Amino acid sequence: MTDPTGGAPTEKDMRTHTKETQDKLTPERALDILKQGNLRFMQNMQAHRDLLEQVNATSDGQFPFAAILSCIDSRTSAELIFDQGLGDIFSIRIAGNILNDDILGSMEFACKLAGSKLIVVLGHTRCGAITGACNNVELGHITTLLRKVAPAIAQETETGTDRNGANEAFVRNVTKNNVGITVEQVRERSPILAEMERAGQIKIIGGLHDIESGHVSFMLDGEERA
């Protein structure tokens, strides 16, 4: 893989992960791979991949190194913003990157059965779902979905006035809160994943994708970092 500080992608960047390469990865290395891929994305230096070759390479099995829960927003495709190929990551998408039992089951499959080393809950700036929740939107089944963002809104105590979707600072704070709450919910609601993290087999972290720059900052120990 490329050096995390930049540089052109190497031949290894083009290859689909195998059981052997997946087994050798640590959770920390898996995070480094995502950081390097995001840097390539921002620099428009994406690795060249033979997708048909990757189709053939993954036809008998897949060995993704990470599972990423992100929003359905059309600007936040995890494969693109982390410059990953076929078979590299499990991509779980739902409006507002919220959590439910089916998503938890998908994460448990990814890590316990399929060997992934990292779970990322990925929010993004100017999220329509978060904005809708901040505006108390009620419409069909959207109402039920947006109610799951309510704890993140309640947790935002910095903003005293204009607590609505027109306030970008308020929306960003709620977005970060929503990511942090979801990360903790994964640990609390899945004993399987919590035990794997305690054993050092996986990491469960949050991230925030800036849709203007393309940059993803990661939230480690509750703090946003590069």
C-alpha angles and dihedrals in degrees: 000000000000123000110269090237092063140267136137118311117259129225089266090065089066097054126094115237118260130201088262096052092042092052091052094054122100121206088251092054091048089056090049090054091055091048092050092048092050090051090053089049092053091047092046089238099126117172115258110244133183097224094188089054089051090051088056093043092054098040093098098039147335131235109185116181098208143027116216124195107200140156124275089240108135091230096058107065104156093210090057102041091047094039096233130154138218113310096015104102141016107235117205115182133186133146110277092008089260126165133246136160094268091053090048089052090051090052091049090051091049095052108025099038106021099038104240114164102203141044118198123188101203122197125177140209121263092020112182093210093052091045090050091051090050088053092049092239114188118191127140115296090346087077093063092046095050093049087070088068092058095094090056090052092048090049091057104092101155095082116072100172137026092032093173143098093276091067105083094191091052092048092049092050091049090048091055091045090051091054092049093047091049092051090053091046090056090056095043098045100040116057087179094060094038091055092047089053093048088051091053093244094120142008125224112203143155131237140188122214116206104213092200098056100020090232121143118207117194127223111224119178089353094303125112111237137172 
